[in-house]
Every structure is written in C-alpha cells, then in structure tokens.
Amino acid sequence: MTATDEATRTDAPPRIAYLLKHVESFVRRGLDERMTDIGITTMQYTSLSLVARYPDQSSAQLARRTFVTPQSAQTMVQALEKRGLVERTPDPENQRILRIRLTDRGQEVMAIADRTVDEMEAQMLTGVDPQTVEVLRSALQHVARNLRTAPGGR
C-alpha cells in the first residue's frame, strides 16, 4: 500500500455498517447491564416489548419478530410465563395456536424497563436536536425495510 493509498483510506468517512455495528454493541452492553438490574435479560425485554406492541401474537410470530427459531421463542415464552410476565390463551378459531399477552406483572416490568431504556436513549442522543433524531429514526426504519425486503432478508 502506498502512502497515498493510506492517506485516502484514513480520510475516508467510516462505513455506515461499521457505525451501526459499533452503536449496536454499545446499546447491547447498556441494555444487558440495565436489564440485569431489573431482573430480566435483554432478549426477554425484547420479547416483552414485542408482546406489548403486538398483543395476541403466537410464538411463531414472536420468533419471526425477534429473529430466533420457533423453538427458541417457545422456550423464551415458557420462561416468561413461568415468571408470571406473560400468559397464553388458545386462539378461539384454532385451539392449537396459543396467543400471548402481558400479565399485569409483565406490564409493571415493562414500565420499569421502558423508563430505563428511555434514560439510556436520552443519554445516547444528548446534544442531538429533535429534528435530527426524527431524521435518524426515519432513515433507520427505511434502511431496515430495505434490508428486510432484500434477498435473504426476513
């Protein structure tokens, strides 16, 4: 590599994919620490969040939304049910499908966890004006949609 190549490489802005992975790493570490303090794992928080957002979904739907296998989602739901955070009821039209909902205790845990995540996001976005935050949110949603619909996306 020549000195010119090295200078060009050093002056290039970092790749978006690298920045996203770097931020994801910090977010994951922060979530892991904060969720441990609450008594749940980051994956349990993710699952509870999705159950809160999409009540009455099946374990299979939750698996797709959390990017895990149906077996892993089933194990997660069973653990959350055992802790009294979710409940499952048979679908009225197909008794083999169990619909998942937060229990009152699950809603309490989610309220605490959401406040904690709100604090983490506020720290993360310190110094970023609200308009830029909305542009970032919109851009990330667009990027996720592009990747989801790309070949090999979910």
Secondary structure, 3 states (H helix, E strand, C coil): CCHHHHHHHHHCCCCHHHHHHHHHHHHHHHHHHHHHHHCCCHHHHHHHHHHHHCCCECHHHHHHHHCCCHHHHHHHHHHHHHCCCEEEEECCCCCCCEEEEECHHHHHHHHHHHHHHHHHHHHHCCCCCHHHHHHHHHHHHHHHHHHHHCCCCC
